């Protein structure tokens, strides 16, 4: 193989690894976010676990994270949970950082 082919293959592998990391981190973030939201909604045990998984599944509805945000916003409104849009988005960002750390650490 030429040096160019090696560099191209290396780039493709790096891109694929980065995409996998982002996918796994997003799923992890959504699970953590679901746990946080379930607690705010007063859920515990199996109900909280199922809610958390529903947040993970919601992310497959549309590209991006707006579908996840919209579900939590709607659930908080229905449950009369006092959280601003800014607070929800801040927690989403914080949990994404935590999820990336966990995925990289193999947790």
C-alpha positions, 0 to 999 in steps of 0.5 A, spaced: 500 500 500 502 507 498 503 512 504 496 515 501 492 509 502 495 508 509 493 515 511 486 514 508 485 507 511 487 510 518 483 516 517 477 512 516 478 507 522 479 514 526 472 517 523 469 510 525 471 510 532 469 517 533 462 515 530 462 509 535 464 513 541 459 519 539 453 513 538 455 510 545 456 516 549 449 519 546 446 512 548 449 513 555 447 520 556 440 519 555 440 513 560 443 518 565 438 523 563 432 518 564 435 516 571 435 524 572 428 526 569 425 519 573 427 522 579 425 529 578 418 526 576 418 521 583 419 515 579 423 509 583 425 502 581 422 499 575 418 505 573 424 509 573 428 504 569 423 503 564 422 511 563 430 511 563 430 506 557 424 510 554 429 516 553 434 512 550 429 509 545 426 516 544 433 518 541 432 514 535 425 518 533 429 523 529 436 525 528 439 530 533 437 531 541 431 535 540 426 529 540 429 527 547 429 534 550 422 535 547 420 528 551 423 531 557 420 537 557 413 535 555 413 530 561 416 535 566 410 539 564 405 534 565 408 532 572 408 539 574 416 539 575 419 546 575 425 546 570 427 551 565 429 549 558 436 552 560 436 547 566 434 541 562 439 543 556 445 544 562 444 537 565 444 534 558 450 537 556 453 535 563 451 528 562 454 528 555 461 530 558 460 524 563 457 519 558 463 520 554 468 519 560 465 513 562 465 510 555 472 512 554 474 509 561 470 502 559 465 503 564 
